[in-house]
Amino acid sequence: MKPIATLLMFVALSGPPALAQASSDYEARGPHAVKNVQAGPGCFFFRPADNADGPYPVILWGNGTNTMPAIYAPMLGQWASHGFIVAAATTGMAGTGKEMLGCLDYLAKENARTGSVFKSAVDLAHVGAAGHSQGGRGAIMAGRDVRVTATAPIQPYTAGESYEVGSEAKQHGPMLLLSGGADRVADPVGNQKPVFDGANVPVVWATVNGAGHSTPSTRNSGPYRAATTAWFLWQLKGDEKAASMFKGDRCGYCTDPVWTIRKKDTE
């Protein structure tokens, strides 16, 4: 790993978050119809309805405290429409990442089981983890598992006692660390900055200016839906157009007035 370099960009914003043209490209649903399946040890899956161009990469999901996958369905369903199997833990207490990894264990077994709806459909070499608030913390905790190759924790709450300090230094793939500029629950300085500073992997720290803590769980997940879609298309599918949203000083999100972008060891 080359020496850490930090790029800091601040962009002013007045009014509520809105999408600039570059990021709006990833607001659209993908080409796949989506099927929902409840199965395994407390797992709810959003997946492409067919296996026409599978196997599909996996995205593990952790809900915010006392919420369930239905709250985030617009975002999780969008990921599935772009050719991902989304494995959402059906718990409102996903902060350890244990339940999220349990869904991955289930998929690994089902991928080899004759007669399973997931038979040969799962790309276990490309696994992401994401979540909101407590579930964002769970995504970082799950990222310590060598099978997880990219993460996108959204407003992770890491200031609580249950967060295992140092987890950010035990990751196995790049991180899109997402914050809300007006978040007073998991404030960026107290909760996400320590993750950015201590991470052992490349990090894009992306803050939605003016967004509160509820934005990812309301209004179809706001700008977070497009950003996470682009991130996982790049990290789990190698999509270079999506990569251009994050790479370079003039990347799509770097020049988007909705966002403030900080980068660590990414170029």
PyMOL commands that set and color helices and strands:
alter all, ss='L'
color gray80, all
select helices_A, chain A and resi 21-24+69-81+98-110+134-142+167-170+188-198+215-217+219-237+240-243
alter helices_A, ss='H'
color red, helices_A
select strands_A, chain A and resi 6-8+34-39+43-48+56-62+85-89+122-132+150-154+175-180+203-208+259-264
alter strands_A, ss='S'
color yellow, strands_A
deselect
rebuild
show_as cartoon
